[in-house]
Amino acid sequence: MPSIPPRPSFRGKARAAAPRPHIPVPTARAVVDCAVYLNGKRLPGRFSAADAMAEVGNRGAGFVWVGLHDPDEYQMADIAKTFDLHPLAVEDAVKAHQRPKLERYDDTLFLVLRTVSYVPHEMHSVSEIVETGDIMVFTGPNFAVTVRHGEHTGLAGVRNELENNPEQLMFGPGAVLHAVADHVVDSYIEVAQSVENDIEEMEEEIFTPRNQVTIESIYQLKREVVELRRAVNPLAIPLQLLANKPDLPLPMEIRRYMRDVADHHTSVAERITDFDDSLSALISAALAKIAVQQNTDMRKISSWVAIAAVPTMIAGIYGMNFDHMPELRQVWGYPLVLIVIATICISLFVTFRRNNWL
């Protein structure tokens, strides 16, 4: 009778768990709003991205605006299939923290903008002051897709303003591109004003006499200004292209509006550069003030050491236990030594006080 092989033992060994298949999250979870616009007005009803494009195709006019928030690669792939977006642009749209840029894929424009938000904080706390995020805008002949990363700089207000301005919406997806860019640049101006208030408060504290200086808070503010500059300044070239390059698929009137946005951006970029220079000067002033404070402290310490050295020296001399020393056997010798010590110490104290060392 053939022997039955022993059953393998799994005692002491963990069975490998079968990998769970990834279940894609529905695209609707990432869609903040999707609408069809015809002749500058929003059509009633709720649409998915595919249904909205079908509606535009059936009518032969109008455009679709889809707003997304933090889509993953599966959701973005679904949107890309609906609007025929280029894979390279889709990959950039999924990844956050992209550098501001403008790219063209046939009739589709892809604009990347960095968003900024000011974080209220205590002046002497080393904490985050400027938060950054991303907004990507795809525009084609009959669609606009906005992708937002981050919890600030929402676009609901931008959509409402455009819907209340049908004349602007009649320019099509280019109106969405301009409105988003204008909204982002306006947020730059607001954040720059808040940072400027912080710098002015810092200047007042540094140049106030007898005020303690905390150099860490200045370094923190300078680091945040550097982050703000990196988010704002690279947008200059894309805005100039949108405003001045005639072969881009944008209406002439939208290019005129983009020139205004580019001017505002140039102004805020120059202010941020001035902030960097001002903070560098403040760091130098703070270091000089700290050096002066240290010199003052050293003078005080040296003055008290000089005063304390007098009784120490005299007591050391009379503690040498010689038999023949002046006034050693005199009754008035001890009071005389105390009087001499007190006279010298008081004279030194008055001298140092007159010279502002004490």
DRENLUMDREN-452201 format. One record per residue (C-alpha): residue number from 0; residue in one letter; x, y, z. Coordinates in pm, whole numbers, plus 32768, in hexadecimal, padded with zeros to 4 digits. Layout:
<NUM; 'a'; <X; Y; Z>> ...
This chain:
<0; 'm'; <8000; 8000; 8000>> <1; 'p'; <80A2; 8147; 7F9A>> <2; 's'; <80F9; 8237; 80B3>> <3; 'i'; <8045; 8383; 80C7>> <4; 'p'; <8135; 84A9; 80D0>> <5; 'p'; <8117; 857C; 820A>> <6; 'r'; <8049; 86B9; 81F6>> <7; 'p'; <812B; 87EB; 81F8>> <8; 's'; <8127; 88A8; 833D>> <9; 'f'; <80EE; 8A20; 8343>> <10; 'r'; <8128; 8A3D; 84B8>> <11; 'g'; <81FD; 8B6A; 8506>> <12; 'k'; <81E3; 8BEE; 83A2>> <13; 'a'; <80FE; 8D06; 8331>> <14; 'r'; <8040; 8CBF; 81F4>> <15; 'a'; <807C; 8DC7; 80ED>> <16; 'a'; <7F41; 8E92; 80BD>> <17; 'a'; <7EC6; 8EAB; 7F5A>> <18; 'p'; <7EEC; 900D; 7ED5>> <19; 'r'; <7DA6; 90C9; 7ECE>> <20; 'p'; <7D47; 914E; 7D7A>> <21; 'h'; <7D41; 92C9; 7D66>> <22; 'i'; <7BDE; 9346; 7D46>> <23; 'p'; <7BDA; 948E; 7C84>> <24; 'v'; <7B20; 95AA; 7D2B>> <25; 'p'; <7A09; 962F; 7C4A>> <26; 't'; <7A65; 9767; 7B89>> <27; 'a'; <7934; 9819; 7C16>> <28; 'r'; <79E0; 9820; 7D6B>> <29; 'a'; <7AE9; 990D; 7CE4>> <30; 'v'; <79F7; 99E8; 7C1D>> <31; 'v'; <79A0; 9B26; 7CD8>> <32; 'd'; <78BE; 9BAE; 7BC6>> <33; 'c'; <7871; 9B62; 7A59>> <34; 'a'; <77A0; 9C45; 7980>> <35; 'v'; <774E; 9C93; 7817>> <36; 'y'; <774F; 9E00; 77A9>> <37; 'l'; <769B; 9E7C; 7675>> <38; 'n'; <769D; 9FE8; 7607>> <39; 'g'; <7734; A04D; 7754>> <40; 'k'; <762A; 9FA0; 7826>> <41; 'r'; <7630; 9E60; 78EA>> <42; 'l'; <7541; 9D52; 7876>> <43; 'p'; <7463; 9CC2; 7988>> <44; 'g'; <7498; 9B60; 7A02>> <45; 'r'; <75B3; 9A8C; 7A84>> <46; 'f'; <76AB; 99ED; 7994>> <47; 's'; <77C7; 98F9; 79A4>> <48; 'a'; <78F8; 9954; 78D5>> <49; 'a'; <7898; 9863; 77BF>> <50; 'd'; <772D; 98D6; 77BD>> <51; 'a'; <7799; 9A42; 77B5>> <52; 'm'; <7878; 9A07; 7686>> <53; 'a'; <775E; 994A; 75DC>> <54; 'e'; <7673; 9A6E; 761E>> <55; 'v'; <7769; 9B62; 7582>> <56; 'g'; <7796; 9A79; 7459>> <57; 'n'; <7620; 9A5D; 7423>> <58; 'r'; <75EC; 9BD5; 7432>> <59; 'g'; <7720; 9C25; 7363>> <60; 'a'; <776D; 9D4F; 7442>> <61; 'g'; <77CD; 9DA8; 75A6>> <62; 'f'; <78DB; 9D14; 7683>> <63; 'v'; <7909; 9C3C; 77B7>> <64; 'w'; <79B3; 9CA5; 78FB>> <65; 'v'; <7A16; 9B8B; 79E7>> <66; 'g'; <7AB5; 9BD9; 7B38>> <67; 'l'; <7B7F; 9AC9; 7BE6>> <68; 'h'; <7C1B; 9ABE; 7D3F>> <69; 'd'; <7D44; 99D8; 7D8B>> <70; 'p'; <7CF4; 98CE; 7C81>> <71; 'd'; <7DBC; 978C; 7C80>> <72; 'e'; <7E4F; 96F0; 7B47>> <73; 'y'; <7D1D; 9617; 7B02>> <74; 'q'; <7C2C; 973B; 7B1C>> <75; 'm'; <7D0E; 9819; 7A4B>> <76; 'a'; <7D30; 9707; 7943>> <77; 'd'; <7BB6; 96FE; 7925>> <78; 'i'; <7BA9; 9878; 78F4>> <79; 'a'; <7CC9; 9867; 77FC>> <80; 'k'; <7C0E; 9763; 772F>> <81; 't'; <7AD8; 983E; 7723>> <82; 'f'; <7B8E; 997B; 76B8>> <83; 'd'; <7CAE; 98DA; 75F8>> <84; 'l'; <7DBF; 9973; 76D5>> <85; 'h'; <7F2D; 9930; 7693>> <86; 'p'; <7FC7; 9825; 777C>> <87; 'l'; <80EC; 9905; 77DE>> <88; 'a'; <8004; 9A1B; 7850>> <89; 'v'; <7F27; 9920; 7905>> <90; 'e'; <8055; 989B; 79C2>> <91; 'd'; <80B0; 99FB; 7A32>> <92; 'a'; <7F48; 9A3C; 7A9B>> <93; 'v'; <7F47; 9911; 7B84>> <94; 'k'; <808F; 9971; 7C2C>> <95; 'a'; <8087; 9AA3; 7D0A>> <96; 'h'; <8199; 9BA9; 7D3E>> <97; 'q'; <81D7; 9BEB; 7BCE>> <98; 'r'; <8297; 9D1A; 7B57>> <99; 'p'; <81BC; 9E26; 7AB0>> <100; 'k'; <81C4; 9DF2; 7938>> <101; 'l'; <80FB; 9E06; 77F8>> <102; 'e'; <80F4; 9CE9; 76FC>> <103; 'r'; <8036; 9CBA; 75B8>> <104; 'y'; <7FBE; 9B6F; 752B>> <105; 'd'; <7F1D; 9BB7; 73D9>> <106; 'd'; <7DE3; 9C7E; 742E>> <107; 't'; <7DFE; 9C3C; 75A5>> <108; 'l'; <7EAE; 9D27; 7697>> <109; 'f'; <7F32; 9CAB; 77E5>> <110; 'l'; <7F7E; 9DB5; 78EC>> <111; 'v'; <8015; 9D67; 7A42>> <112; 'l'; <7FF3; 9E68; 7B58>> <113; 'r'; <8072; 9E5C; 7CBF>> <114; 't'; <7F78; 9ED3; 7DC1>> <115; 'v'; <7FD9; 9F77; 7F0B>> <116; 's'; <7F1F; 9FB6; 804E>> <117; 'y'; <7F83; A083; 817F>> <118; 'v'; <7F78; 9FCD; 82CE>> <119; 'p'; <7F33; A0AD; 83FE>> <120; 'h'; <8041; A07A; 8505>> <121; 'e'; <80EB; A10C; 8636>> <122; 'm'; <8204; A1F8; 85DD>> <123; 'h'; <8313; A145; 86A5>> <124; 's'; <82A2; 9FE2; 865A>> <125; 'v'; <8369; 9F12; 8564>> <126; 's'; <8242; 9E8E; 849D>> <127; 'e'; <81C7; 9E7A; 8338>> <128; 'i'; <815D; 9FC8; 82AB>> <129; 'v'; <8116; 9F7D; 813B>> <130; 'e'; <8066; 9E44; 80BD>> <131; 't'; <8083; 9DE4; 7F50>> <132; 'g'; <7FB0; 9D12; 7E66>> <133; 'd'; <7F75; 9CDF; 7CF3>> <134; 'i'; <7E70; 9D2B; 7BED>> <135; 'm'; <7E88; 9C96; 7A92>> <136; 'v'; <7DAB; 9D12; 7977>> <137; 'f'; <7D67; 9C58; 7831>> <138; 't'; <7CB5; 9D1B; 7723>> <139; 'g'; <7C46; 9C98; 75D0>> <140; 'p'; <7B55; 9D0D; 74C3>> <141; 'n'; <7A23; 9CA0; 758C>> <142; 'f'; <7A98; 9C4F; 76ED>> <143; 'a'; <7B50; 9CCE; 781D>> <144; 'v'; <7BD0; 9BE2; 792B>> <145; 't'; <7C57; 9C6F; 7A71>> <146; 'v'; <7D19; 9B91; 7B5F>> <147; 'r'; <7D5B; 9C12; 7CBE>> <148; 'h'; <7E4C; 9B86; 7DC1>> <149; 'g'; <7E40; 9C0C; 7F24>> <150; 'e'; <7D32; 9C7E; 8012>> <151; 'h'; <7D3E; 9DF1; 7FC1>> <152; 't'; <7CFE; 9ED2; 7E94>> <153; 'g'; <7BB5; 9E31; 7E33>> <154; 'l'; <7B1A; 9E86; 7CE5>> <155; 'a'; <79AA; 9E89; 7D43>> <156; 'g'; <79B1; A005; 7D61>> <157; 'v'; <7A5A; A022; 7C0C>> <158; 'r'; <794B; 9F50; 7B6D>> <159; 'n'; <7838; A01D; 7C12>> <160; 'e'; <78D1; A164; 7B9A>> <161; 'l'; <78EB; A0E5; 7A37>> <162; 'e'; <7787; A063; 7A3B>> <163; 'n'; <7717; A1BF; 7AA6>> <164; 'n'; <77D5; A252; 797E>> <165; 'p'; <7748; A1AB; 7843>> <166; 'e'; <77FF; A29B; 775D>> <167; 'q'; <7949; A216; 77E0>> <168; 'l'; <78DD; A0AB; 77CE>> <169; 'm'; <7884; A0D4; 7660>> <170; 'f'; <79F9; A0D6; 7615>> <171; 'g'; <79F7; 9F61; 7665>> <172; 'p'; <7B03; 9E97; 771A>> <173; 'g'; <7BF8; 9FB7; 76FA>> <174; 'a'; <7B1E; A07B; 77ED>> <175; 'v'; <7B4B; 9F65; 78ED>> <176; 'l'; <7CC4; 9F6C; 78B9>> <177; 'h'; <7CCF; A0E4; 78EF>> <178; 'a'; <7BE9; A0DA; 7A1E>> <179; 'v'; <7CB9; 9FCF; 7ACC>> <180; 'a'; <7E02; A081; 7A83>> <181; 'd'; <7D73; A1CD; 7AFA>> <182; 'h'; <7CF0; A129; 7C38>> <183; 'v'; <7E40; A08D; 7C87>> <184; 'v'; <7F01; A1D1; 7C4A>> <185; 'd'; <7E09; A28E; 7D27>> <186; 's'; <7E50; A192; 7E3C>> <187; 'y'; <7FC3; A1DD; 7E0E>> <188; 'i'; <7F7B; A34D; 7E50>> <189; 'e'; <7EB6; A2FF; 7F8D>> <190; 'v'; <7FC5; A219; 8016>> <191; 'a'; <80D5; A314; 7FBE>> <192; 'q'; <801B; A422; 8081>> <193; 's'; <8004; A341; 81B4>> <194; 'v'; <8174; A2E9; 819F>> <195; 'e'; <81CA; A45A; 8179>> <196; 'n'; <810B; A4A2; 82BC>> <197; 'd'; <81DB; A397; 836B>> <198; 'i'; <831E; A431; 82EB>> <199; 'e'; <82B7; A58D; 835D>> <200; 'e'; <8264; A506; 84B7>> <201; 'm'; <83B4; A455; 84BE>> <202; 'e'; <8467; A598; 845E>> <203; 'e'; <83BA; A654; 8576>> <204; 'e'; <8424; A551; 8676>> <205; 'i'; <858C; A543; 8601>> <206; 'f'; <85BE; A6BD; 8604>> <207; 't'; <850E; A6F2; 8752>> <208; 'p'; <8617; A745; 885C>> <209; 'r'; <8655; A646; 8971>> <210; 'n'; <857E; A543; 88C1>> <211; 'q'; <85F0; A3D9; 88B3>> <212; 'v'; <8622; A354; 8754>> <213; 't'; <85C9; A1EE; 86EF>> <214; 'i'; <8690; A1A3; 85B7>> <215; 'e'; <85D9; A058; 857E>> <216; 's'; <8492; A103; 8526>> <217; 'i'; <8541; A1DA; 8420>> <218; 'y'; <85E0; A0A7; 8382>> <219; 'q'; <848D; 9FFA; 837F>> <220; 'l'; <83EA; A123; 82D5>> <221; 'k'; <8502; A132; 81D4>> <222; 'r'; <84DA; 9FBF; 8189>> <223; 'e'; <8366; 9FF1; 814E>> <224; 'v'; <83AC; A118; 8069>> <225; 'v'; <849A; A03C; 7FA2>> <226; 'e'; <8384; 9F39; 7F80>> <227; 'l'; <8292; A04B; 7F15>> <228; 'r'; <8389; A0C9; 7E11>> <229; 'r'; <83B9; 9F6C; 7D82>> <230; 'a'; <8241; 9F48; 7D5D>> <231; 'v'; <8202; A09F; 7CC3>> <232; 'n'; <8327; A104; 7BEA>> <233; 'p'; <832E; 9FDF; 7AF0>> <234; 'l'; <81CC; A035; 7A81>> <235; 'a'; <824B; A16D; 79D0>> <236; 'i'; <82B2; A0BB; 788F>> <237; 'p'; <8168; 9FF8; 7862>> <238; 'l'; <809E; A135; 7896>> <239; 'q'; <8171; A1F3; 779B>> <240; 'l'; <813D; A0DE; 769B>> <241; 'l'; <7FC6; A0DE; 76D3>> <242; 'a'; <7FBA; A258; 76AF>> <243; 'n'; <80A1; A28B; 7587>> <244; 'k'; <80B9; A14B; 74B7>> <245; 'p'; <7FB6; A16C; 739F>> <246; 'd'; <7FC2; A004; 7325>> <247; 'l'; <7F33; 9F77; 746A>> <248; 'p'; <7DC7; 9F05; 7451>> <249; 'l'; <7D3F; A029; 751C>> <250; 'p'; <7C50; A13F; 74B6>> <251; 'm'; <7CED; A295; 7484>> <252; 'e'; <7C1E; A32A; 759E>> <253; 'i'; <7C97; A221; 7693>> <254; 'r'; <7E00; A273; 7638>> <255; 'r'; <7DB7; A3DE; 768F>> <256; 'y'; <7D33; A371; 77E2>> <257; 'm'; <7E66; A298; 7815>> <258; 'r'; <7F44; A3CA; 77E7>> <259; 'd'; <7E9C; A466; 7914>> <260; 'v'; <7ED7; A329; 79DE>> <261; 'a'; <8044; A327; 7971>> <262; 'd'; <806B; A491; 79E5>> <263; 'h'; <7FDC; A43E; 7B3B>> <264; 'h'; <80C0; A311; 7B52>> <265; 't'; <81F3; A3E4; 7AFF>> <266; 's'; <8195; A4D8; 7C12>> <267; 'v'; <816D; A3CD; 7D1E>> <268; 'a'; <82AD; A31C; 7CAE>> <269; 'e'; <836F; A45F; 7CDD>> <270; 'r'; <82DA; A48B; 7E38>> <271; 'i'; <8346; A32C; 7E9A>> <272; 't'; <84A7; A374; 7E20>> <273; 'd'; <84A6; A4AD; 7EF9>> <274; 'f'; <8436; A3D5; 8020>> <275; 'd'; <8565; A2F7; 7FF2>> <276; 'd'; <864F; A423; 7FEF>> <277; 's'; <85A4; A4BD; 811F>> <278; 'l'; <85C1; A37D; 81E7>> <279; 's'; <8731; A35D; 818E>> <280; 'a'; <8764; A4BD; 8214>> <281; 'l'; <869A; A467; 834B>> <282; 'i'; <8774; A338; 838C>> <283; 's'; <88AB; A412; 8378>> <284; 'a'; <880D; A514; 8460>> <285; 'a'; <879F; A406; 8555>> <286; 'l'; <88F9; A36A; 855C>> <287; 'a'; <8992; A4C3; 8597>> <288; 'k'; <889C; A504; 86B1>> <289; 'i'; <88E9; A3B3; 874E>> <290; 'a'; <8A5E; A403; 8738>> <291; 'v'; <8A22; A552; 87E4>> <292; 'q'; <8957; A4A7; 88F5>> <293; 'q'; <8A6C; A3AA; 8929>> <294; 'n'; <8B72; A4BE; 893D>> <295; 't'; <8A9D; A573; 8A3C>> <296; 'd'; <8A79; A437; 8B0A>> <297; 'm'; <8BEF; A3F8; 8AFA>> <298; 'r'; <8C38; A559; 8B72>> <299; 'k'; <8B50; A52B; 8C9A>> <300; 'i'; <8BEA; A3DD; 8CF0>> <301; 's'; <8D4B; A46C; 8CD0>> <302; 's'; <8CEF; A595; 8DAE>> <303; 'w'; <8C69; A4B9; 8EC5>> <304; 'v'; <8D97; A3D4; 8EA6>> <305; 'a'; <8E80; A502; 8ECA>> <306; 'i'; <8DC3; A576; 9000>> <307; 'a'; <8DC6; A41A; 9099>> <308; 'a'; <8F3C; A3F6; 9051>> <309; 'v'; <8F97; A50D; 9147>> <310; 'p'; <8F26; A462; 928C>> <311; 't'; <8F9C; A315; 9202>> <312; 'm'; <90FD; A39D; 91C7>> <313; 'i'; <911B; A44E; 9315>> <314; 'a'; <908D; A325; 93D3>> <315; 'g'; <9181; A245; 931A>> <316; 'i'; <92A9; A31D; 9380>> <317; 'y'; <924A; A328; 94F0>> <318; 'g'; <9207; A1B6; 94ED>> <319; 'm'; <9376; A162; 94AA>> <320; 'n'; <93C0; A138; 9624>> <321; 'f'; <9500; A20D; 9636>> <322; 'd'; <9560; A29B; 978B>> <323; 'h'; <95DB; A3E9; 970E>> <324; 'm'; <94C3; A48C; 9644>> <325; 'p'; <9447; A5F8; 9655>> <326; 'e'; <9339; A637; 975A>> <327; 'l'; <932B; A4C2; 97A8>> <328; 'r'; <9354; A4F9; 9921>> <329; 'q'; <9293; A640; 992E>> <330; 'v'; <9138; A654; 99C8>> <331; 'w'; <90BE; A731; 98AE>> <332; 'g'; <915D; A659; 979B>> <333; 'y'; <902A; A588; 974B>> <334; 'p'; <8F35; A6AE; 9735>> <335; 'l'; <9034; A76B; 9662>> <336; 'v'; <904B; A64C; 9568>> <337; 'l'; <8ECE; A63C; 9550>> <338; 'i'; <8EBD; A7B3; 9516>> <339; 'v'; <8FC6; A79F; 9405>> <340; 'i'; <8F0F; A67F; 935D>> <341; 'a'; <8DC2; A737; 936A>> <342; 't'; <8E5E; A879; 92E8>> <343; 'i'; <8F01; A7D0; 91BD>> <344; 'c'; <8DC5; A706; 9166>> <345; 'i'; <8CE5; A839; 917D>> <346; 's'; <8DD6; A902; 90A5>> <347; 'l'; <8DD8; A7F1; 8F9E>> <348; 'f'; <8C5B; A7D7; 8FA7>> <349; 'v'; <8C33; A950; 8F76>> <350; 't'; <8D32; A951; 8E5A>> <351; 'f'; <8C8C; A833; 8DA4>> <352; 'r'; <8B35; A8CC; 8DD8>> <353; 'r'; <8BA5; AA18; 8D41>> <354; 'n'; <8C28; A95D; 8C10>> <355; 'n'; <8ADE; A8A0; 8BEC>> <356; 'w'; <8B7F; A753; 8C31>> <357; 'l'; <8A8D; A713; 8D50>> 
